[in-house]
Amino acid sequence: MELRSSNIEKLGGEVFDVLIVGGGINGAASAAALAGKGVRVALIDRGDFAGSTSMHSSNLVWGGIKYMESRDFALVRKLCMSRNHLIRSYPATVQEIRFLTTITRGFRYHPRYLWAGAWLYWLIGNGFTRIPRFLSPRAIRQSEPIVDVRDAVGGFEYSDAYLHDNDARFVFNFVRGALNYGAVAVNYVESLGAQRQGGLWITRARDVIGGGEREIRARVLINAAGPWVDEHNALTGQATSHRHLYSKGIHLIVPRLTDNRRVLAFFADDGRLFFVIPMGPRTCIGTTDTRVERPDVVASEDDIRFVLDNINKRLELDRPLGKEDIISIRCGVRPLAIRAEGGGERDFLQLSRKHAIDVNPQDAHLSIFGGKLTDCLNVGEEIVAEVGRMGVGVPYPKYRWYGEPPDQVRRQFLHQASLMRLDDLTAGDASEPLSSRLWRRYGTHALEMLEEIREDPRQAEVLIEGTEYLRCELHYAKRREMIARLEDFLRRRSKIALVVHEEAMRQSPGLREACAILFGDAAEARLEEYFATTRRERDEATAGERSAAGGPRHPPAAASGQRASH
């Protein structure tokens, strides 16, 4: 909390070049880009960083193969180039993964037609990934024995990419990068609205945790509030040419269904894409795509049943998956950018996730609509260009603000890790060598952990049962990751809450020690707060379903003919 407290004090102490409201992928990438190029930036979020849409994705970095059907080839080309750039820039984090798609009898396209489309997708992406291949039902069965091929007429395999860690962790690393470049970033600080006075934006901000209000002064204001962009624009009196529609998507985390490291893709009963995605010791299945009117969403019984029904129809499991197999649920809303006038007339399911930046040069105000993780580097660069056009100096316009540390730093880390025999300390059930994981998650800062382990070998011990997190990682998180609540660590800085049963966490003595490291004297209160919150969220979901049953509701995706987007 010391890092957070010191940053809160800095918010009111100077005039910033730019204030960014919203710490999801758009705001985090913008902050890292601006700060890395020498612009004085402040970033605030009324919740935790990556606390909404950015922590509910499929963890996939894809080039938009879905948009091939609508022939939006320019968008596919842009997203493929962005995907390739991310793979090159983050080789330890963003990695190529194969998708195996099964086509059943009676589908609207022949599998060879789709295979040809996969080749075109590969060519549009400059042939950067492994080539596609056509699969007979027998070949599908040999590759993935759990796939039910009794009604299959063929399939194909192609490549996209995925995040080795979780999406929220990837987003936070941009925030961490912005802090390293000198930005001021604070979570749990809510913007109450802003006014333009004397060439500056004066934003009233409230400390959600500590209480109290302060004013933040900045020359440029960027609204990156994700699903709440329209709401914040109303607070600041901004009229824009875009607005948002909302799509709810859910994923279920269940025990690992296959040991193969590939994504299984199907077309669900209503014709839309449906995925089985590896997640370490677990499997992520989904998703739904249901239009909603508000960004606050919960997973309904209909959503859960749709996912379970579709997976059980397409896989041959020892027994069907049921609600008792669900370890955790991801439920989020995707904000879709449309034109403010007339945009809602377009077929909702044909809308893409592409971003739009509305600029008001007279007020020095920018709004970022839509977007997805794949395109984050483009968003950062576009924001820098727009801020520069508003007269804010950009001291280092050519500076490369993203990517993993240089190879020489990596070699230094691996050399020291080898001398220490670090990988010999890897837990027996770990998914990868310890040196690989520490480098991917912490980069240059992993050298600090080597020093801690050298001085005290206990720092290399796994602290929380059923996870791979070491004692030294908790100490690092306390110092550098601005963790205000236990959920910040369990759900966003890590994916522990996604892959470990809640009851196992509740009984874990290691979790109590982790709380003691993170929160000191407040450890027991933070622990109780976390489990009380998760219970309350379940109660709210149930109440929401009861309320919906008594009045108008949106039809379940399986009944409405909707198709999925990632």
Number of C-alpha atoms within 10 A of each C-alpha: 16 12 15 19 12 12 19 19 11 14 22 14 11 11 18 22 21 25 29 25 26 30 32 27 34 32 32 30 30 30 35 30 30 29 26 27 20 18 26 23 27 28 28 27 25 22 18 23 31 29 21 23 22 28 24 21 24 25 24 23 28 25 26 24 24 19 17 17 11 11 11 14 17 12 18 21 20 19 24 28 20 22 30 25 17 23 22 14 15 16 15 18 22 24 19 23 21 18 22 24 25 25 25 22 13 10 12 9 11 15 23 16 10 18 21 15 16 22 17 17 23 23 15 19 21 13 15 17 17 14 13 22 14 19 22 17 21 15 15 23 15 11 13 18 15 16 22 19 23 12 13 20 19 22 25 24 22 21 22 25 24 26 21 21 20 25 26 26 22 24 26 23 19 25 29 18 21 27 22 13 21 16 24 25 28 28 25 18 24 20 22 15 17 21 15 19 10 8 12 20 26 21 22 16 22 18 17 15 13 10 8 9 15 16 17 22 26 24 22 24 27 26 24 28 26 31 25 17 21 19 12 21 19 11 13 18 12 14 13 16 13 20 24 24 21 23 23 25 28 25 26 24 23 24 17 16 16 18 12 11 13 19 25 21 21 23 19 24 18 15 15 20 21 24 25 25 26 24 23 18 18 19 22 28 27 28 30 28 25 24 20 16 12 15 20 14 18 22 22 17 13 15 25 20 15 20 23 19 16 19 22 15 14 20 17 14 15 7 7 13 17 13 12 7 12 17 20 17 19 20 23 23 27 29 25 24 25 24 14 13 10 8 16 15 9 10 8 17 16 14 17 20 20 18 20 19 22 18 19 14 14 8 18 23 24 23 27 23 27 25 22 23 24 26 26 22 22 18 24 22 17 15 24 21 15 17 25 15 13 17 13 18 15 20 12 13 17 9 11 10 20 19 17 19 14 10 9 9 14 18 11 13 21 17 12 16 19 13 8 14 12 18 14 12 15 18 18 9 10 14 12 14 15 20 21 14 20 20 20 19 20 17 18 18 14 22 20 14 21 22 14 17 18 15 10 11 14 14 20 22 16 19 23 19 15 18 17 20 21 20 23 25 21 20 17 17 15 21 15 15 20 24 24 18 20 22 22 20 23 19 18 26 25 19 20 21 17 22 23 20 15 16 10 12 19 13 11 16 14 16 19 19 17 25 23 17 18 25 20 12 11 11 19 14 13 21 21 12 15 17 17 11 13 13 11 12 13 13 12 13 16 16 12 15 17 11 12 13 10 8 7 8 11 11 13 19 24 23 11 11 14 21 22 23 23 22
